[in-house]
Amino acid sequence: MSTALVSPALMADVRATHPEVFGTAWKTVKKWAPWVIALVYLVWSLWYFDIARLLNASERVWDLLRNFVVWRDMESWQYGNIYTGIAQTLAMAFLGTLLGSIGALFVGFLAARNVMPFLVVRQVIRRVLDVLRGVDQLVWGLVFVRSVGLGPLAGVLAIFVSDLGTLSKLYSEAIENIDRKQVEGVRATGAGPLAVIRYGYIPQVLPVFISQSLYFLESNTRSATILGIVGAGGIGMIIIERFRASLYDQVAFVVLNVLVLIFLIDWLSKRVRLWAIGKNTD
């Protein structure tokens, strides 16, 4: 059995005519450079943020976790204040989400391309929504705490403004993606603009609106807890007070109650969503 040897001249000719087949130094650099850069950045980040401090703080971490799970003097925990704060947080999330959903129901149609024909009006509305959505809900909470004072009203307003910006965008996108045949059918009967919206648009987008609003209710229940930490009322104020007093067992109890509340909201939201789209909830 013979093996044919390729001459150096032929190899050089093949390399010249088909350079993409053979590896080059530049290709090797392009292949490995991103990985090397990522590794260097990771090592630098670990050094810059002094991750080694976690090893020194391990004893304190274990003490903190132990205080979370070992509950003492439970008879003196002021359960009335805790559950009043939880109810206040739920009310903040519900009212803020409801107002945001109602506002988005109108603004969403004004921001939809197939409903609002005037480009200038539509663009102005969308830019305003960008501002409302671009500012974090926690920042809105700080703004309204300064404006209306401490308490749940600031939290409700922060949730309302933030949800108005986000839900209006989601609603407008759902409106733009509807089936035009149903709208044209309603319009062909001689119905006016409001009747076209009522019978042509809303039946198609209402299940989507309900689903999105229910999701935001669940999300806003968690957000309302954080808003309370900055002074916007609710259970967040109780959490931060217990933290400052080093009552970590009570903090854990409150957090568990909030988790149970969110679980119940999620379960109820699922039932409502199934009802909205006409499916059996059994």
C-alpha positions in Angstrom: 0.0 0.0 0.0 1.5 3.3 -1.1 1.0 6.7 0.5 1.2 9.8 -1.8 3.1 12.7 -0.4 1.9 16.2 -1.1 4.7 18.5 -2.2 5.4 21.7 -0.3 4.7 23.7 -3.4 1.3 22.1 -3.8 0.5 22.8 -0.1 1.5 26.4 -0.5 -0.7 26.7 -3.5 -3.7 25.2 -1.7 -3.1 27.6 1.3 -3.0 30.5 -1.1 -6.2 29.6 -2.9 -8.2 28.4 0.2 -6.9 30.2 3.3 -10.2 29.7 5.1 -9.5 26.0 5.4 -6.3 26.4 7.4 -6.0 27.9 10.8 -4.1 31.2 11.2 -2.7 33.0 14.2 -5.4 35.7 13.8 -8.2 33.1 13.9 -6.7 31.6 17.0 -6.6 35.0 18.6 -10.2 35.8 17.7 -11.3 32.5 19.0 -9.7 32.6 22.4 -9.5 36.4 23.1 -13.2 36.7 24.3 -12.6 33.8 26.8 -9.4 35.2 28.0 -11.0 38.7 28.5 -13.9 37.2 30.3 -11.6 35.2 32.6 -9.5 38.2 33.4 -12.6 40.3 34.1 -14.0 37.7 36.4 -10.7 37.5 38.4 -10.5 41.2 38.5 -14.1 41.5 39.8 -13.5 39.0 42.5 -10.4 40.9 43.6 -12.1 44.3 43.3 -15.2 43.4 45.4 -13.0 41.6 47.9 -14.9 38.3 47.8 -12.5 36.9 50.4 -14.4 38.8 53.0 -17.1 36.1 52.9 -14.7 33.7 54.5 -14.0 36.1 57.3 -17.8 36.8 57.8 -18.8 33.2 57.7 -19.3 33.0 61.5 -21.5 36.1 61.5 -23.5 34.6 58.6 -24.2 31.4 60.5 -25.2 33.4 63.6 -27.6 35.5 61.4 -29.1 32.3 59.9 -29.4 30.7 63.3 -31.3 33.8 64.6 -33.7 33.5 61.6 -34.7 29.9 62.4 -34.6 30.0 66.2 -37.8 31.9 67.3 -37.9 33.3 70.9 -40.6 35.0 72.9 -43.3 34.5 70.3 -46.0 35.7 72.6 -44.6 39.2 72.5 -44.4 39.6 68.7 -47.3 42.1 68.3 -49.1 40.0 65.7 -51.8 42.7 65.3 -49.3 45.2 63.9 -47.7 42.5 61.7 -51.0 41.4 60.1 -52.2 45.0 59.8 -49.0 45.8 57.9 -49.5 42.8 55.6 -53.1 43.8 54.9 -51.9 47.4 54.2 -49.3 46.0 51.8 -51.9 44.0 50.0 -54.3 47.0 49.8 -51.4 49.1 48.4 -50.6 46.6 45.7 -54.3 46.0 44.8 -55.3 49.7 44.6 -52.1 50.7 42.8 -52.5 47.9 40.2 -56.2 48.6 39.8 -55.6 52.3 39.1 -52.7 51.5 36.8 -54.8 49.0 34.9 -57.7 51.4 34.5 -55.4 54.2 33.3 -53.6 51.8 30.9 -56.9 50.7 29.4 -57.3 54.2 28.1 -53.7 55.2 27.4 -53.0 51.9 25.7 -55.5 52.6 23.0 -54.1 56.0 22.5 -50.6 54.5 22.1 -51.7 51.8 19.6 -50.9 52.4 16.0 -54.1 50.9 14.6 -56.3 53.0 16.9 -54.5 56.4 17.1 -53.8 57.6 13.5 -52.0 60.8 14.5 -48.3 60.1 14.7 -47.4 63.1 16.8 -50.0 62.3 19.5 -48.9 58.6 19.5 -45.2 59.4 19.8 -45.7 62.0 22.6 -47.8 59.4 24.6 -45.2 56.7 24.0 -42.3 59.0 25.2 -44.2 59.9 28.3 -44.7 56.2 29.0 -41.0 55.6 28.5 -40.3 58.1 31.2 -42.8 56.5 33.6 -41.5 53.1 32.9 -37.8 54.1 32.8 -37.8 55.4 36.4 -37.7 52.5 38.9 -40.7 52.0 41.2 -38.5 52.5 44.3 -37.4 55.9 43.0 -41.1 56.8 42.5 -41.7 55.7 46.0 -39.0 58.1 47.3 -40.5 60.9 45.2 -44.0 60.5 46.5 -42.8 60.0 50.1 -41.2 63.5 49.8 -44.4 64.8 48.1 -47.3 63.4 50.2 -45.4 62.2 53.3 -44.8 58.9 54.9 -47.6 56.3 54.6 -49.3 53.9 52.2 -50.6 56.7 49.9 -47.0 57.2 48.6 -46.8 53.5 47.9 -50.1 53.4 46.0 -49.0 56.4 43.8 -45.6 54.8 43.1 -47.2 51.6 42.0 -49.8 53.4 39.9 -47.3 55.5 38.0 -44.9 52.7 37.4 -47.7 50.3 36.3 -49.3 52.9 34.1 -46.1 53.2 32.0 -45.5 49.4 31.7 -49.1 48.2 31.3 -49.9 50.9 28.8 -47.0 49.6 26.6 -48.1 46.0 27.0 -51.7 46.9 26.3 -50.9 48.9 23.2 -48.8 46.0 21.8 -51.7 43.6 22.4 -54.1 45.9 20.7 -51.8 46.2 17.7 -51.7 42.4 17.3 -55.5 41.8 17.1 -57.4 40.2 14.3 -58.5 43.0 12.0 -61.4 41.0 10.5 -63.5 41.3 13.7 -62.9 45.0 13.8 -63.9 45.5 10.2 -67.0 43.4 10.7 -68.1 45.6 13.5 -67.3 48.7 11.6 -69.2 47.4 8.6 -72.4 47.5 10.6 -72.2 51.2 10.9 -70.9 51.3 14.5 -69.2 54.4 15.8 -65.6 54.5 17.1 -66.5 53.7 20.7 -68.7 50.8 19.6 -65.9 49.4 17.4 -63.5 49.5 20.4 -66.1 47.9 22.7 -67.2 45.1 20.4 -64.2 44.8 18.0 -61.1 45.3 20.1 -61.9 44.7 23.8 -63.3 41.1 23.4 -60.0 40.1 21.7 -57.6 41.8 24.2 -59.5 41.5 27.5 -58.1 38.1 28.5 -54.6 39.4 27.8 -55.3 42.5 29.8 -56.6 40.5 32.8 -53.7 38.1 32.7 -51.1 40.9 32.6 -52.8 42.9 35.4 -53.0 39.8 37.6 -49.3 39.2 37.1 -48.6 42.8 38.1 -50.7 42.4 41.2 -48.5 39.5 42.3 -45.4 41.4 41.4 -46.6 44.6 43.1 -47.3 42.7 46.4 -43.5 42.1 46.6 -42.8 45.6 45.4 -45.1 47.1 48.1 -43.0 45.3 50.7 -39.8 47.1 49.4 -41.6 50.4 49.1 -42.5 50.2 52.8 -38.8 50.1 53.6 -38.4 53.6 52.2 -41.3 54.9 54.2 -44.3 54.1 51.9 -46.2 52.2 54.6 -47.1 48.5 54.7 -45.2 45.5 56.0 -41.9 46.9 54.7 -41.7 49.4 57.6 -42.2 46.6 60.1 -39.4 44.6 58.5 -36.9 47.4 58.6 -37.9 48.2 62.2 -37.3 44.6 63.2 -34.0 44.5 61.3 -32.8 47.6 63.1 -33.7 46.1 66.4 -31.9 42.8 65.5 -35.2 40.9 65.8 -34.3 38.5 63.0 -36.7 35.8 64.1 -39.6 38.2 63.7 -38.2 39.3 60.3 -38.2 35.6 59.2 -41.8 35.2 60.4 -43.0 38.3 58.5 -41.2 37.2 55.3 -42.8 33.7 55.5 -46.2 35.3 55.8 -45.5 37.5 52.8 -44.5 34.4 50.8 -47.7 32.6 51.8 -49.7 35.7 50.7 -47.9 35.8 47.3 -48.6 32.0 46.9 -52.3 32.6 47.5 -52.4 35.5 45.1 -50.7 33.4 42.4 -53.3 30.6 43.0 -56.2 33.0 42.8 -54.7 34.7 39.7 -54.5 31.4 37.9 -58.2 30.7 38.6 -59.2 34.1 37.4 -57.1 33.8 34.2 -58.7 30.5 33.4 -62.1 32.0 34.0 -61.3 35.0 31.8 -60.4 32.7 28.8 -63.4 30.5 29.3 -61.6 27.4 30.6 -62.8 25.1 33.3 -61.3 26.0 36.8 -62.1 22.7 38.4 
